[in-house]
């Protein structure tokens, strides 16, 4: 054998030198930099092609098929059938392939919960039984399963059971596993805090309804709930993440006890700490808090400015716009116009009367102010002129808007008339309908548009194509 | 007790060089042949010794429980003997002649043990190398190998497990010493589990789970029982014959773990070709004489099997005439061809069921061409004719037949697929590799059982449907049904014509599945079946029989090619 390998090596070397000699020196440099390929020696039994690869055992294959049947049944909401196949699938927990055996509990847990949530014969007791089994099945998933179990209990309104389960899980100790599931534990505690908050809120309500007589004891109970909740909630909020429900509750607690500095700190941290994922709600909460406590317009606007950058279609943008309009700075007016235009780029705002009336009002104002800032409008319009007509001002929309909401149609028609000229379909249809209904405001609108549509043409000059729409 | 303690010590005696140690009352070793007492004393066994390494003396009914957990000392072949016994019993309840268990299978098994030098011989194979020298000089009457001949192998029907194995392993008692060292390294419940897997290297025909079925089949074949291999495998898969988790029938004291799992655990169903090949190897290995002749009155004769498959495939009875003609033409109906003769190594080992199915397919090709054109044209013709003439015999309408068969096979296939997916592979008695795993495995088993109970209660399917009594027929078509779905009585008018005084086919063309067969030694198989290369009708027919026999379509295709080659031998270009 060895001698054969030697021979083979020598053979390749010879071939190599031959080739390089034949190819010339230029190739020689490149080929010498490439290592030669040594083909492996084929054992005798591999000399002919084999069609059989390594096959999975039939056990694996039947379990796979079984899983497919279950998934199919789940998709078709055949819970009965799924449960039947599930009975046969459970064996996969005893899979001989370690990889599959490890993955099995998770699959069983997911499918099992799905079936138990929907099966007509299922009950909360069945579910509890199943959850307990699953908790026992693997320590690595213990807390996760606990948490999901709690969610299920909460969904069924069993708040006390859920709380009890949370307390139990919180005390779970299992060597290194406890440390490995630290995050899950924090989350678990946070939910416990949430339930404490819930109890606290109930007490608060009770206290407000009571006369002064029993208020003291209730207040004490409330305070203990407060402390339990606050500790856990505060912990989770420290970890970067999206914790909206926890933050809201925590803020509510603190505000009740008038710890405003803490609230401010928590909220600004939550909104501005770059380690946290971008979260529009964080800014909203901060804004709402500041507004509640009468902060200056300037501070409020700066919060909303960031929100605008993250979510230009946020509902608070109308408020922001209003604030900007009230400001005395021209820069802010211009920003306001931009905000309202951007807002209407989003389908969700298409039929928002207030947004349209804001836009109409602002454009009208600009035109009335001797058109000094007409270029603002032109600038915004230029980037939208090729798609807004179809998006907002089609004949179909005119008809529909008129039928469904006259005032919306009216505002939109005014904007359309100014931006696209008096010949545009939307304006024509709405003003025609309006005149038929003999409404005074349409006449004034028409007059206004007629007066200014010439200005518009002069201002943009490129809109002819759009007017034909 | 004595042997138990001394058998680990295999040094020859200094005085007489015999290895035959006993213990004195003080626990010291002495040579039984020359009574020389040596320095060595009995060792106290630690509690965590490796699973027992040496069998003592089964022949004396010596079965000592070292620890409750450890169970008996047993050999792998004993395990297989249990399984074979159970399988033979199951076959008997299925109606196989009672001789099968005690006379045929039992004899084959003894012969196997002897040929593979596991019993009935002076020097069992696995120990030969190390124990031979010892044996030659052994003088002790107690270790007599002849004992076996006195006792003989008690037949399987003496169902007491202990009795059965007792005599067959008499020899083992005295040869154990050397193997002790080998097996200690590999953990297993059986004594020779570890060395068993290594045996392959010695070219020995090793027992395995599929091999048990080869044994059953060879016994059935010897008796010419009306059971084909495909039937046998179907019964196995349907659970009528113990195979999956067969170890659960072992007595409590036979513990399985470690390497034993590799030998006895079943995670796949037996494969037709595998069992068949092993069967012919086995026949040769056992050095059996020529099997009882398979004549044209035997169930396994293609003419008879063809009737069965024609019925099952709902094809006209008239086709039988044609299958017989093909069988005669290519000489596959000859007794010489059909009878298994292990001595004649060159003879092909016939797969009776596949041969019959392939013959039917060749006949269908002769009559209907199955080129996706001729058979449909013909069917249209027959269909029109049947509509006009309602009286008399109906002409066989290939299209109608296709529709009915397709529908019912698809349905059955779907049922079968679902059933397979529902198959439960694990039994009450869980297997674990080592004692360390035991608690985990048992816990998991308990968990699975609990959850199965829960979901079973949900689906209300706790009471498992009654096991269907086995039948050789999977599809049933009867004339009595008025829905006209049975084609048995239909005639082949329209595809046949009278020429001279015999009938010939109207169709004058034929196509071959392959012109040239591959070399089995180079390619590993004779033909390469790629579905898309063949007409749809041919594929359909092939798949129909593949479903009925539960073998891959390629296997039947190969047989079709072989038949065609014999049929058209003279017309094929000689290479």
Contacts between the chains, C-beta under 8 A, distances in Angstrom:
chain1	res1	chain2	res2	distance
A	48	B	522	5.2
A	48	B	523	5.8
A	48	B	524	5.7
A	49	B	523	7.3
A	49	B	524	7.8
A	50	B	524	6.8
A	51	B	524	7.4
A	57	B	267	3.9
A	57	B	268	4.9
A	58	B	267	6.5
A	58	B	268	4.2
A	58	B	269	5.5
A	59	B	267	4.2
A	59	B	268	7.1
A	59	B	425	5.0
A	60	B	267	7.7
A	62	B	420	5.5
A	62	B	421	5.6
A	62	B	423	5.1
A	62	B	425	7.4
A	65	B	417	7.0
A	65	B	420	6.7
A	65	B	421	4.1
A	66	B	421	4.3
A	66	B	422	7.0
A	68	B	421	7.7
A	69	B	418	6.9
A	69	B	421	5.4
A	80	B	458	7.8
A	80	B	459	5.8
A	80	B	460	7.9
A	81	B	459	7.8
A	83	B	455	4.9
A	83	B	458	4.3
A	83	B	459	4.0
A	84	B	422	7.8
A	84	B	455	7.8
A	84	B	459	4.1
A	84	B	461	5.3
A	85	B	421	6.9
A	85	B	422	6.9
A	86	B	455	4.6
A	86	B	459	7.8
A	87	B	452	5.1
A	87	B	455	4.6
A	87	B	456	4.9
A	87	B	459	6.4
A	87	B	461	6.8
A	88	B	421	7.0
A	88	B	422	4.5
A	88	B	423	7.2
A	88	B	424	6.0
A	90	B	448	5.0
A	90	B	451	5.1
A	90	B	452	5.4
A	90	B	455	7.2
A	91	B	424	6.3
A	91	B	425	6.0
A	91	B	426	5.2
A	91	B	448	6.2
A	93	B	444	5.8
A	93	B	447	6.8
A	93	B	448	5.4
A	94	B	426	5.6
A	94	B	430	7.1
A	94	B	441	7.6
A	94	B	444	5.7
A	94	B	445	6.8
A	94	B	448	6.2
A	96	B	265	7.9
A	96	B	267	6.4
A	108	B	451	7.5
A	112	B	451	7.6
A	112	B	455	7.7
A	115	B	455	7.4
A	115	B	458	7.3
A	116	B	458	7.8
A	119	B	458	5.5
A	121	B	457	7.8
A	121	B	458	5.4
A	121	B	460	7.8
A	122	B	458	6.5
A	126	B	454	6.8
A	126	B	458	7.4
A	129	B	454	6.5
A	130	B	451	7.4
A	130	B	454	6.5
A	133	B	447	6.2
A	133	B	450	6.2
A	133	B	451	6.0
A	133	B	454	7.9
A	136	B	447	7.0
A	137	B	447	6.2
